[in-house]
Amino acid sequence: MTSAPTAPLTVLVGRPRYEGANIRTWIGFKHFIYLVEEAVLQWLRDRGPGARDLFHDHGLGVEVVDCSVQLPAVLEVDDEVRVEVTGESGSRLAVQMTVHRDGREQLVLRGKVRIALVAEPAATASAPAPAHLADLVVPTVGAAGVLARPDHRPIGAGETVADVLAPAWSNAFLWSWRAPYFYCHFSDRVQHSGYVRALEEVVDRFLAARGISVGRLVRERSWIPVVSRARVRLVEAARMEEEVHTVLTVTDVLRGVMFDARMDCYVRRDDRLVHTATASILHGYAISAGPRAGELAEFDDEVLRALSGTAA
């Protein structure tokens, strides 16, 4: 029998991956979330069993089903980070990430995470879950109940996915992609980090489609993207190699320097669009050169028109 330790705190010390240093040496939001996931996996190991043993001995797949982060400061490629996870239940974990900078500890992330242990059809063992994790076991991702009312949508005869998810009168941006196996868990479904990647990419595609691509604003204005807040939640399973229809909608512009956007993902099954994930992101730009370097960039009319979908 495995018992849970009494220590309430898990600490992971590590560094962000070099992959995340896309503009100068700053690390993108995706890699903050990767570090959070690593720390949550360590939280499980500290209490035993870890993700490997949960699958092979208990037939359970560890799945992050909800992760919300605030990013009050930058993270750079050679930073050593300390990630602390607290909480007695995987359905309510608090995370904070700090770096030692300028002689003091600086907070670079605070977040909340929820995990579920999903019964895996591909597993060959099914021993009962350890008592301290039993409340996390669910038969499917959807049974975790992250959203009280998933946004499943009917699709009528003659209608296209675009007709339903991004009608011409809306400001919605639609991008569809095939779910590759390397975005999936347990030979089955898109994992949380796959949707984190999708969130990063759909924002990039949206900005390019509206004429204000990241590359253009870096070259012409020395504006670099800044994400202050992000949240990704799993609603239902999207299966390996299904087509995932992803919609990004700008929901608000804050003080002329940040925009809030929502991502929703769907897969088509017969005459129904099944809601598989939802996310939100607060996005802006920092000025990286000139007398205002380090300040938030103020949106001009071109950027505001692009975000709202209105013509010049």
Backbone as numpy.savetxt, mean C-alpha at the origin, in Angstrom:
# Nx Ny Nz CAx CAy CAz Cx Cy Cz
3.19 -27.41 22.09 2.33 -26.22 22.09 3.22 -24.99 22.09
2.81 -24.01 21.29 3.56 -22.76 21.22 2.86 -21.70 22.04
3.60 -21.03 22.90 3.00 -19.97 23.71 3.58 -18.63 23.28
2.79 -17.59 23.46 3.23 -16.25 23.07 4.09 -15.65 24.17
5.22 -15.03 23.83 6.03 -14.34 24.83 5.27 -13.17 25.44
5.71 -12.76 26.59 5.04 -11.64 27.25 5.55 -10.29 26.77
6.73 -10.26 26.09 7.29 -8.98 25.65 6.35 -8.30 24.67
5.92 -7.05 24.95 4.94 -6.39 24.10 5.56 -5.73 22.88
6.90 -5.68 22.80 7.55 -4.88 21.78 8.42 -5.75 20.88
8.30 -5.54 19.57 9.23 -6.13 18.60 10.03 -5.00 17.98
11.33 -5.21 17.85 12.21 -4.21 17.25 12.94 -4.84 16.06
12.87 -4.18 14.92 13.63 -4.59 13.75 14.55 -3.45 13.36
15.82 -3.76 13.15 16.78 -2.77 12.69 17.21 -3.16 11.27
17.12 -2.23 10.35 17.48 -2.54 8.97 17.70 -1.28 8.16
17.80 -1.46 6.86 17.99 -0.34 5.93 17.04 -0.50 4.76
16.61 0.61 4.16 15.76 0.51 2.98 16.54 -0.03 1.79
15.82 -0.68 0.87 16.45 -1.23 -0.33 16.87 -0.12 -1.28
17.98 -0.37 -1.96 18.52 0.60 -2.93 17.53 0.86 -4.06
16.70 -0.11 -4.36 15.68 0.03 -5.41 14.81 1.27 -5.20
14.61 1.65 -3.93 13.71 2.75 -3.63 14.30 4.14 -3.80
15.60 4.22 -4.10 16.25 5.53 -4.27 16.13 5.94 -5.74
14.97 6.45 -6.11 14.67 6.75 -7.51 15.00 8.18 -7.91
14.92 9.10 -6.96 15.24 10.50 -7.21 16.25 10.93 -6.15
17.47 11.23 -6.62 18.60 11.47 -5.72 18.71 10.30 -4.74
18.87 10.56 -3.45 19.03 9.45 -2.50 17.83 9.25 -1.60
16.71 9.94 -1.91 15.51 9.78 -1.10 14.79 8.48 -1.43
14.19 7.89 -0.43 13.49 6.61 -0.57 12.00 6.86 -0.73
11.39 6.15 -1.69 9.97 6.29 -1.96 9.10 5.60 -0.92
7.83 6.01 -0.87 6.91 5.54 0.18 6.75 4.02 0.18
6.84 3.42 -1.00 6.67 1.97 -1.11 7.64 1.23 -0.19
8.86 1.72 -0.11 9.88 1.02 0.66 9.75 1.27 2.16
9.12 2.34 2.56 8.72 2.48 3.97 7.79 1.31 4.34
6.82 1.07 3.46 5.82 0.03 3.75 6.46 -1.35 3.72
7.43 -1.57 2.83 8.14 -2.84 2.84 8.82 -3.09 4.19
9.42 -2.05 4.76 10.07 -2.19 6.06 9.05 -2.48 7.17
7.89 -1.85 7.07 6.82 -2.15 8.02 6.44 -3.62 7.94
6.27 -4.14 6.74 5.91 -5.54 6.57 6.97 -6.46 7.19
8.25 -6.14 6.97 9.32 -6.95 7.55 9.23 -6.96 9.07
8.92 -5.80 9.65 8.82 -5.71 11.11 7.63 -6.51 11.63
6.53 -6.50 10.90 5.35 -7.27 11.32 5.64 -8.77 11.26
6.35 -9.20 10.23 6.75 -10.61 10.16 7.64 -10.99 11.35
8.51 -10.06 11.76 9.35 -10.32 12.93 8.50 -10.39 14.20
7.46 -9.57 14.27 6.53 -9.62 15.42 5.96 -11.03 15.55
5.60 -11.64 14.41 5.09 -13.01 14.45 6.17 -13.99 14.90
7.37 -13.85 14.35 8.46 -14.77 14.73 8.75 -14.69 16.23
8.72 -13.47 16.75 9.02 -13.29 18.18 8.03 -14.04 19.05
6.84 -14.20 18.56 5.80 -14.88 19.33 5.64 -16.33 18.90
6.14 -16.68 17.74 6.09 -18.02 17.20 4.67 -18.50 16.93
4.47 -19.20 15.87 5.40 -19.49 14.78 5.41 -18.37 13.74
6.43 -18.39 12.87 6.52 -17.41 11.81 5.73 -17.82 10.58
5.84 -17.03 9.53 5.02 -17.24 8.33 5.27 -18.61 7.70
6.51 -19.06 7.67 6.80 -20.36 7.06 6.11 -21.49 7.82
6.27 -21.51 9.13 5.69 -22.60 9.91 4.17 -22.52 9.95
3.63 -21.31 9.93 2.18 -21.19 9.89 1.62 -21.83 8.62
2.33 -21.69 7.52 1.86 -22.31 6.27 2.04 -23.82 6.31
3.26 -24.28 6.61 3.55 -25.71 6.49 2.92 -26.56 7.59
2.77 -26.00 8.78 2.22 -26.78 9.89 0.73 -26.56 10.11
0.25 -25.36 9.76 -1.13 -25.02 10.08 -1.98 -24.69 8.85
-1.36 -24.66 7.69 -2.13 -24.38 6.47 -2.63 -22.96 6.39
-1.90 -22.02 7.01 -2.35 -20.64 7.09 -1.37 -19.71 6.38
-1.91 -18.77 5.63 -1.09 -17.76 4.96 -1.18 -16.44 5.67
-0.03 -15.89 6.05 -0.01 -14.58 6.69 -0.27 -13.53 5.62
-1.23 -12.67 5.87 -1.57 -11.63 4.91 -1.77 -10.30 5.63
-1.04 -9.29 5.20 -1.35 -7.92 5.64 -2.61 -7.51 4.91
-3.66 -7.18 5.64 -4.92 -6.82 5.00 -5.21 -5.32 5.11
-4.47 -4.62 5.97 -4.67 -3.18 6.12 -3.39 -2.58 6.67
-2.87 -1.59 5.96 -1.68 -0.89 6.44 -1.84 0.59 6.14
-1.76 1.39 7.18 -1.91 2.84 7.07 -0.67 3.49 7.65
-0.03 4.38 6.87 1.19 5.02 7.34 1.14 6.53 7.15
1.77 7.24 8.08 2.05 8.67 7.95 3.56 8.82 7.92
4.05 9.70 7.03 5.49 9.83 6.82 5.90 11.27 7.08
6.25 11.60 8.32 6.54 12.99 8.67 7.93 13.48 8.27
8.83 12.58 7.86 10.19 12.99 7.50 10.73 12.04 6.43
11.79 12.48 5.76 12.35 11.69 4.66 13.18 10.53 5.19
13.37 9.54 4.32 14.24 8.41 4.57 15.23 8.35 3.41
16.51 8.15 3.71 17.53 8.10 2.66 18.16 6.72 2.58
18.86 6.50 1.48 19.26 5.15 1.12 20.18 4.49 2.15
21.05 5.21 2.80 21.96 4.57 3.75 21.49 4.69 5.20
20.30 5.20 5.42 19.79 5.31 6.78 19.61 3.93 7.41
20.01 3.83 8.67 19.67 2.65 9.46 18.41 2.98 10.24
17.40 2.16 10.06 16.10 2.45 10.68 15.84 1.48 11.83
15.14 1.99 12.81 14.65 1.17 13.92 13.13 1.16 13.81
12.58 -0.03 13.62 11.13 -0.17 13.48 10.60 -0.89 14.72
9.66 -0.27 15.41 9.07 -0.85 16.61 7.61 -1.21 16.34
7.25 -2.42 16.71 5.88 -2.90 16.57 5.35 -3.22 17.95
4.19 -2.66 18.28 3.56 -2.93 19.56 2.13 -3.39 19.32
1.63 -4.18 20.25 0.26 -4.68 20.16 0.23 -6.15 20.47
-0.82 -6.58 21.11 -0.95 -7.98 21.49 -1.74 -8.79 20.48
-2.40 -8.14 19.55 -3.19 -8.84 18.55 -2.80 -8.34 17.18
-2.66 -9.27 16.22 -2.31 -8.88 14.87 -3.37 -8.06 14.18
-4.56 -7.99 14.76 -5.59 -7.15 14.16 -5.43 -5.69 14.58
-4.51 -5.42 15.52 -4.31 -4.05 15.99 -2.85 -3.86 16.35
-2.03 -3.62 15.36 -0.61 -3.40 15.59 -0.27 -1.95 15.30
0.54 -1.36 16.17 1.04 0.00 15.95 2.52 -0.09 15.60
2.93 0.73 14.64 4.31 0.70 14.16 4.86 2.12 14.16
6.11 2.25 14.58 6.80 3.52 14.37 8.23 3.24 13.93
8.74 4.14 13.08 10.06 3.97 12.50 10.87 5.23 12.77
12.08 5.05 13.25 12.95 6.20 13.55 14.32 5.99 12.91
15.01 7.11 12.70 16.42 7.10 12.28 17.20 8.01 13.21
18.48 7.71 13.35 19.35 8.58 14.15 19.95 9.61 13.21
19.58 10.87 13.41 19.99 11.92 12.47 20.28 13.20 13.25
21.41 13.82 12.94 21.80 15.08 13.58 21.82 14.95 15.10
22.30 13.80 15.57 22.48 13.62 17.00 21.23 13.28 17.78
20.14 12.95 17.09 18.90 12.62 17.81 18.10 11.60 17.01
17.11 11.01 17.68 16.21 10.09 17.02 15.10 10.88 16.34
14.90 10.64 15.06 13.86 11.34 14.32 12.82 10.35 13.83
11.56 10.67 14.07 10.45 9.82 13.62 10.25 10.01 12.12
10.26 8.90 11.37 10.03 8.99 9.93 8.75 8.28 9.50
8.17 7.48 10.40 6.91 6.80 10.08 6.17 6.47 11.35
4.86 6.65 11.29 3.97 6.06 12.29 2.85 5.38 11.51
2.43 4.23 11.99 1.45 3.49 11.21 0.65 2.51 12.04
-0.36 1.96 11.38 -1.20 0.91 11.96 -1.33 -0.21 10.94
-1.27 -1.44 11.43 -1.30 -2.61 10.56 -2.26 -3.63 11.12
-2.93 -4.32 10.21 -3.78 -5.45 10.58 -3.40 -6.63 9.72
-3.23 -7.79 10.33 -2.93 -8.99 9.57 -4.05 -10.01 9.76
-4.14 -10.93 8.81 -5.06 -12.06 8.90 -4.28 -13.33 8.56
-4.75 -14.45 9.08 -4.20 -15.77 8.75 -5.25 -16.49 7.91
-4.95 -16.62 6.62 -5.92 -17.11 5.65 -5.74 -18.61 5.44
-6.82 -19.36 5.53 -6.76 -20.80 5.27 -6.39 -21.02 3.80
-5.29 -21.75 3.57 -4.73 -21.89 2.23 -5.09 -23.23 1.60
-5.84 -23.22 0.50 -6.18 -24.49 -0.15 -4.97 -25.28 -0.63
-3.87 -24.57 -0.96 -2.69 -25.26 -1.47 -1.86 -25.93 -0.38
-2.15 -25.63 0.89 -1.37 -26.20 1.98 -1.74 -27.67 2.20
-0.79 -28.47 2.68 -1.03 -29.90 2.91 -1.24 -30.24 4.38
-1.07 -29.25 5.27 -1.29 -29.48 6.71 -2.32 -28.49 7.21
-3.00 -28.85 8.28 -4.04 -27.97 8.81 -4.21 -28.12 10.31
-3.09 -28.22 11.03 -3.18 -28.27 12.49 -3.81 -26.98 13.00
-4.55 -27.03 14.10 -5.17 -25.81 14.63 -4.14 -24.71 14.87
-4.55 -23.48 14.67 -3.66 -22.35 14.90 -3.28 -22.25 16.37
-2.09 -21.75 16.66 -1.74 -21.49 18.07 -2.80 -20.61 18.73
-3.04 -20.85 19.99 -4.14 -20.18 20.69 -4.04 -18.66 20.60
-2.82 -18.10 20.69 -2.69 -16.65 20.71 -2.92 -16.01 19.34
-3.05 -16.85 18.29 -3.31 -16.34 16.95 -4.66 -16.78 16.40
-5.39 -17.55 17.17 -6.63 -18.16 16.66 -7.63 -17.13 16.17
-7.70 -15.97 16.80 -8.67 -14.96 16.41 -8.37 -14.34 15.04
-7.17 -14.58 14.51 -6.79 -13.99 13.23 -7.13 -14.89 12.05
-7.57 -16.12 12.30 -7.81 -17.08 11.23 -9.12 -16.76 10.50
-9.04 -16.71 9.18 -10.22 -16.47 8.34 -10.18 -17.43 7.16
-11.35 -17.80 6.62 -11.35 -18.73 5.48 -10.89 -18.09 4.18
-11.09 -16.78 4.04 -10.70 -16.06 2.82 -10.28 -14.65 3.20
-9.62 -13.96 2.28 -9.27 -12.55 2.51 -10.53 -11.73 2.75
-11.57 -11.98 1.97 -12.81 -11.21 2.13 -13.43 -11.37 3.49
-13.23 -12.53 4.12 -13.82 -12.78 5.44 -13.14 -11.96 6.52
-12.00 -11.35 6.23 -11.36 -10.49 7.23 -12.20 -9.24 7.49
-13.10 -8.89 6.58 -14.04 -7.79 6.80 -13.41 -6.43 6.93
-12.39 -6.16 6.11 -11.72 -4.87 6.19 -12.65 -3.72 5.81
-13.51 -3.95 4.82 -14.53 -2.96 4.45 -15.90 -3.49 4.83
-16.69 -2.68 5.49 -18.04 -3.10 5.85 -18.91 -3.29 4.61
-18.69 -2.44 3.60 -19.49 -2.52 2.37 -18.58 -2.43 1.15
-18.07 -3.56 0.68 -17.24 -3.54 -0.53 -18.03 -2.98 -1.72
-17.32 -2.33 -2.61 -17.95 -1.65 -3.74 -18.04 -2.56 -4.97
-18.65 -3.73 -4.80 -18.87 -4.61 -5.95 -19.88 -3.94 -6.89
-19.67 -4.11 -8.20 -20.53 -3.43 -9.16 -21.00 -4.37 -10.26
-22.27 -4.28 -10.63 -22.74 -5.06 -11.78 -22.24 -4.43 -13.08
-22.08 -5.25 -14.10 -21.72 -4.75 -15.42 -22.73 -5.32 -16.41
-23.47 -4.43 -17.04 -24.58 -4.84 -17.87 -24.17 -5.29 -19.26
-25.09 -5.90 -19.95 -24.85 -6.34 -21.32 -24.47 -5.13 -22.18
-23.40 -5.27 -22.93 -22.96 -4.18 -23.80 -22.11 -3.14 -23.11
-22.00 -3.19 -21.80 -21.16 -2.23 -21.08 -19.71 -2.71 -21.05
-18.79 -1.75 -21.03 -17.38 -2.06 -20.84 -16.99 -1.75 -19.40
-15.81 -2.22 -19.03 -15.28 -1.89 -17.70 -15.15 -0.38 -17.55
-14.69 0.28 -18.61 -14.54 1.74 -18.55 -15.88 2.44 -18.37
-16.94 1.92 -19.00 -18.26 2.53 -18.83 -18.67 2.55 -17.36
-18.34 1.50 -16.65 -18.76 1.38 -15.25 -17.82 2.11 -14.30
-16.51 1.97 -14.51 -15.54 2.48 -13.54 -15.02 3.88 -13.85
-15.01 4.26 -15.12 -14.45 5.57 -15.49 -15.27 6.21 -16.60
-16.55 6.48 -16.33 -17.37 7.11 -17.37 -16.81 8.46 -17.79
-17.19 8.87 -19.00 -16.59 10.07 -19.60 -16.78 11.31 -18.74
-17.86 11.39 -18.01 -18.15 12.59 -17.22 -17.34 12.65 -15.92
-16.67 11.55 -15.57 -15.96 11.50 -14.29 -14.52 11.97 -14.47
-13.85 12.15 -13.34 -12.43 12.50 -13.35 -11.58 11.26 -13.05
-12.17 10.08 -13.24 -11.48 8.84 -12.89 -10.49 8.45 -13.99
-9.37 7.88 -13.56 -8.36 7.37 -14.48 -8.31 5.85 -14.32
-8.42 5.14 -15.43 -8.49 3.67 -15.41 -7.23 3.06 -16.01
-6.66 2.10 -15.31 -5.52 1.34 -15.81 -5.75 -0.13 -15.44
-5.59 -1.01 -16.42 -5.80 -2.44 -16.19 -4.48 -3.19 -16.37
-4.25 -4.18 -15.52 -2.99 -4.91 -15.56 -3.23 -6.37 -15.17
-2.39 -7.25 -15.71 -2.45 -8.67 -15.41 -1.69 -8.94 -14.13
-2.31 -9.64 -13.22 -1.68 -9.92 -11.91 -0.60 -10.98 -12.08
0.68 -10.60 -12.03 1.75 -11.57 -12.24 2.00 -12.40 -10.99
2.60 -13.56 -11.18 2.82 -14.43 -10.03 3.72 -13.76 -8.99
4.62 -12.87 -9.42 5.54 -12.25 -8.46 4.89 -11.10 -7.69
3.63 -10.85 -7.90 2.86 -9.97 -7.02 1.99 -10.78 -6.06
2.09 -12.11 -6.10 1.13 -12.96 -5.41 1.74 -13.68 -4.21
0.86 -14.24 -3.39 1.21 -15.10 -2.27 0.59 -16.47 -2.47
1.30 -17.51 -2.04 0.76 -18.86 -1.87 0.13 -19.41 -3.15
0.78 -19.12 -4.30 0.33 -19.64 -5.60 -1.10 -19.24 -5.91
-1.55 -18.13 -5.33 -2.99 -17.87 -5.35 -3.36 -16.44 -5.68
-3.01 -15.45 -4.86 -3.67 -14.16 -4.91 -2.66 -13.01 -4.78
-3.10 -11.84 -5.24 -2.28 -10.64 -5.13 -2.11 -10.29 -3.66
-0.86 -10.09 -3.26 -0.56 -9.76 -1.87 -0.61 -8.24 -1.66
-0.53 -7.85 -0.39 -0.63 -6.43 -0.04 0.42 -5.60 -0.77
1.67 -6.05 -0.78 2.71 -5.25 -1.42 2.50 -5.13 -2.92
1.80 -6.10 -3.53 1.46 -5.96 -4.94 0.57 -4.75 -5.19
-0.36 -4.52 -4.28 -1.23 -3.34 -4.40 -0.48 -2.06 -4.05
0.51 -2.15 -3.16 1.35 -0.97 -2.90 2.07 -0.57 -4.18
2.60 -1.54 -4.90 3.25 -1.25 -6.18 2.26 -0.67 -7.17
1.05 -1.23 -7.18 0.02 -0.72 -8.10 -0.34 0.72 -7.77
-0.40 1.05 -6.48 -0.71 2.42 -6.10 0.36 3.37 -6.61
1.62 3.01 -6.44 2.69 3.85 -6.95 2.59 4.01 -8.46
2.30 2.90 -9.16 2.29 2.96 -10.62 1.08 3.69 -11.17
-0.08 3.50 -10.57 -1.25 4.17 -11.12 -1.16 5.68 -10.95
-0.55 6.15 -9.85 -0.33 7.59 -9.70 0.62 8.09 -10.78
1.70 7.34 -11.03 2.66 7.73 -12.07 1.98 7.78 -13.44
1.17 6.79 -13.76 0.48 6.75 -15.06 -0.54 7.88 -15.17
-1.25 8.14 -14.08 -2.23 9.23 -14.07 -1.56 10.57 -14.36
-0.46 10.85 -13.66 0.22 12.13 -13.85 0.75 12.26 -15.28
1.29 11.18 -15.83 1.79 11.22 -17.20 0.65 11.45 -18.19
-0.48 10.77 -17.97 -1.62 10.94 -18.87 -2.19 12.35 -18.84
-2.02 13.03 -17.71 -2.54 14.40 -17.59 -1.49 15.45 -17.98
-0.33 15.00 -18.49 0.67 15.94 -18.99 1.63 16.50 -17.96
1.59 15.98 -16.74 2.49 16.48 -15.68 3.27 15.30 -15.09
3.92 14.55 -15.94 4.64 13.36 -15.50 5.71 13.73 -14.48
6.07 12.75 -13.67 7.12 12.95 -12.67 8.41 13.41 -13.34
8.78 12.75 -14.43 10.01 13.11 -15.13 10.01 14.54 -15.63
8.89 14.97 -16.17 8.81 16.34 -16.68 8.96 17.36 -15.56
8.27 17.14 -14.45 8.33 18.12 -13.36 9.70 18.12 -12.68
10.37 16.97 -12.65 11.74 16.93 -12.13 12.67 17.74 -13.04
12.56 17.51 -14.36 13.47 18.19 -15.30 13.22 19.68 -15.39
11.93 20.06 -15.49 11.60 21.45 -15.79 11.46 22.32 -14.55
11.07 21.73 -13.43 10.78 22.54 -12.25 11.58 22.15 -11.01
12.32 21.06 -11.09 13.01 20.52 -9.91 12.02 20.18 -8.80
10.83 19.69 -9.21 9.83 19.22 -8.26 9.99 17.70 -8.12
10.05 17.24 -6.89 10.14 15.81 -6.65 8.92 15.36 -5.86
8.40 14.17 -6.18 7.18 13.71 -5.50 7.41 13.46 -4.01
6.41 13.82 -3.23 6.44 13.60 -1.78 5.10 12.97 -1.38
5.17 11.86 -0.68 3.97 11.21 -0.15 3.97 11.36 1.37
2.92 11.96 1.89 2.83 12.20 3.34 2.00 11.15 4.07
1.11 10.50 3.31 0.21 9.53 3.95 -0.24 8.53 2.91
-0.36 7.28 3.30 -0.87 6.25 2.38 -1.53 5.15 3.19
-2.53 4.54 2.57 -3.19 3.40 3.19 -3.63 2.44 2.10
-3.39 1.14 2.30 -3.79 0.11 1.34 -4.51 -0.98 2.10
-5.72 -1.33 1.61 -6.53 -2.36 2.26 -6.95 -3.42 1.24
-6.91 -4.69 1.66 -7.39 -5.79 0.84 -8.86 -6.05 1.14
-9.65 -6.21 0.09 -11.10 -6.39 0.24 -11.51 -7.81 -0.10
-11.13 -8.29 -1.27 -11.35 -9.67 -1.71 -10.09 -10.12 -2.45
-9.96 -11.41 -2.68 -8.78 -11.92 -3.37 -8.88 -11.66 -4.87
-7.79 -11.14 -5.45 -7.60 -11.11 -6.90 -6.63 -12.24 -7.22
-7.01 -13.13 -8.12 -6.24 -14.34 -8.37 -5.09 -14.09 -9.35
-4.08 -14.92 -9.21 -2.94 -14.87 -10.11 -3.40 -14.89 -11.57
-2.90 -13.95 -12.36 -3.14 -13.80 -13.79 -4.53 -13.27 -14.14
-5.33 -12.91 -13.16 -6.55 -12.17 -13.48 -6.18 -10.75 -13.91
-7.07 -10.11 -14.65 -6.87 -8.72 -15.02 -7.45 -7.84 -13.92
-6.61 -6.97 -13.39 -7.01 -6.10 -12.28 -7.28 -4.71 -12.84
-8.51 -4.27 -12.75 -8.91 -2.95 -13.26 -8.78 -1.95 -12.11
-7.93 -0.97 -12.31 -7.51 -0.06 -11.24 -7.93 1.36 -11.57
-8.64 1.98 -10.67 -9.18 3.33 -10.87 -8.54 4.28 -9.86
-8.03 5.40 -10.36 -7.52 6.45 -9.48 -8.39 7.69 -9.65
-8.81 8.25 -8.52 -9.64 9.45 -8.53 -9.08 10.45 -7.54
-8.82 11.66 -8.00 -8.42 12.74 -7.10 -9.65 13.21 -6.34
-9.59 13.16 -5.03 -10.76 13.49 -4.22 -10.70 14.88 -3.60
-9.49 15.45 -3.48 -9.38 16.76 -2.85 -8.00 17.35 -3.13
-7.94 18.67 -3.15 -6.67 19.39 -3.20 -6.58 20.20 -1.92
-5.48 20.02 -1.17 -5.35 20.61 0.15 -4.37 21.78 0.13
-4.88 22.95 0.44 -4.07 24.17 0.57 -3.22 24.47 -0.67
-3.60 23.89 -1.80 -2.88 24.16 -3.03 -1.50 23.53 -3.12
-1.17 22.61 -2.19 0.16 22.01 -2.20 0.14 20.47 -2.12
-1.01 19.87 -1.88 -1.12 18.41 -1.80 -2.43 18.00 -2.45
-2.45 16.78 -3.00 -3.73 16.25 -3.45 -3.96 14.88 -2.84
-5.22 14.65 -2.47 -5.67 13.37 -1.96 -6.23 12.57 -3.12
-5.88 11.30 -3.20 -6.41 10.45 -4.27 -6.80 9.10 -3.69
-7.75 8.45 -4.35 -8.22 7.13 -3.93 -8.00 6.14 -5.08
-7.51 4.98 -4.76 -7.37 3.89 -5.72 -8.33 2.77 -5.34
-9.05 2.25 -6.33 -9.88 1.07 -6.13 -9.57 0.06 -7.22
-9.51 -1.22 -6.83 -9.16 -2.28 -7.77 -10.30 -3.30 -7.85
-10.51 -3.82 -9.06 -11.61 -4.74 -9.34 -11.12 -5.84 -10.28
-11.76 -7.00 -10.20 -11.62 -8.02 -11.22 -13.01 -8.37 -11.73
-13.09 -8.65 -13.03 -14.39 -8.98 -13.61 -14.61 -10.48 -13.52
-15.75 -10.84 -12.95 -16.17 -12.23 -12.90 -17.61 -12.29 -13.37
-17.78 -12.81 -14.59 -19.08 -12.85 -15.25 -19.65 -11.44 -15.38
-20.82 -11.19 -14.82 -21.46 -9.88 -14.98 -21.26 -9.01 -13.74
-20.12 -9.18 -13.09 -19.88 -8.48 -11.83 -18.43 -8.03 -11.77
-18.23 -6.81 -11.28 -16.89 -6.31 -10.97 -16.70 -6.45 -9.47
-15.78 -7.34 -9.09 -15.53 -7.64 -7.67 -14.46 -6.69 -7.15
-14.78 -5.99 -6.09 -13.88 -5.03 -5.46 -12.82 -5.80 -4.67
-11.54 -5.67 -5.06 -10.49 -6.47 -4.43 -9.57 -5.67 -3.51
-9.46 -4.36 -3.73 -8.58 -3.56 -2.87 -8.98 -2.10 -2.96
-8.64 -1.35 -1.93 -8.85 0.09 -1.94 -7.66 0.75 -1.24
-7.35 1.95 -1.67 -6.18 2.64 -1.12 -6.40 4.13 -1.20
-5.61 4.86 -0.40 -5.62 6.32 -0.48 -4.18 6.80 -0.37
-3.94 7.98 -0.92 -2.59 8.54 -0.91 -2.68 10.05 -0.88
-1.83 10.67 -0.08 -1.72 12.13 -0.02 -0.38 12.49 -0.66
-0.43 13.24 -1.76 0.73 13.41 -2.64 0.97 14.89 -2.91
2.23 15.27 -2.91 2.61 16.63 -3.28 4.00 16.62 -3.87
4.63 17.79 -3.86 5.98 17.91 -4.43 6.84 18.79 -3.53
8.11 18.42 -3.43 9.09 19.27 -2.75 9.99 19.88 -3.81
10.40 21.10 -3.58 11.33 21.77 -4.48 12.74 21.34 -4.10
13.50 20.83 -5.09 14.81 20.25 -4.78 15.99 21.14 -5.15
15.75 22.30 -5.77 16.85 23.17 -6.18 16.39 24.62 -6.13
17.36 25.53 -6.05 17.03 26.95 -6.05 16.80 27.50 -4.66
16.40 28.77 -4.60 16.26 29.44 -3.30 15.16 28.85 -2.42
14.20 28.15 -3.01 13.11 27.56 -2.20 13.30 26.06 -1.97
14.50 25.57 -2.16 14.77 24.14 -1.99 14.33 23.68 -0.60
13.62 22.56 -0.59 13.13 22.00 0.66 11.70 22.37 0.98
11.15 23.38 0.31 9.77 23.79 0.55 8.81 22.97 -0.31
7.54 22.94 0.10 6.52 22.33 -0.74 6.21 23.24 -1.91
6.07 22.65 -3.09 5.72 23.42 -4.28 4.23 23.76 -4.26
3.91 24.95 -4.70 2.51 25.37 -4.81 2.00 25.05 -6.21
0.83 24.42 -6.28 0.26 24.05 -7.57 -0.14 25.30 -8.35
0.26 25.36 -9.62 -0.19 26.45 -10.47 -1.42 25.99 -11.25
-1.92 26.85 -12.15 -3.15 26.53 -12.88 -3.01 25.27 -13.73
-1.83 25.07 -14.32 -1.65 23.88 -15.15 -1.80 22.60 -14.33
-1.17 22.58 -13.18 -1.26 21.39 -12.33 -2.68 21.20 -11.81
-3.32 22.27 -11.40 -4.69 22.15 -10.89 -5.65 21.66 -11.98
-5.46 22.14 -13.22 -6.31 21.65 -14.32 -6.06 20.18 -14.57
-4.79 19.76 -14.51 -4.46 18.36 -14.73 -5.10 17.47 -13.66
-5.04 17.90 -12.43 -5.60 17.10 -11.34 -7.12 17.01 -11.43
-7.75 18.07 -11.90 -9.22 18.09 -11.96 -9.75 17.52 -13.26
-8.86 17.30 -14.25 -9.31 16.75 -15.53 -9.97 17.76 -16.44
-9.78 19.04 -16.16 -10.38 20.08 -17.02 -9.40 20.51 -18.07
-9.90 20.92 -19.21 -9.06 21.34 -20.34 -8.39 22.66 -20.05
-7.27 22.90 -20.71 -6.56 24.17 -20.55 -7.36 25.32 -21.14
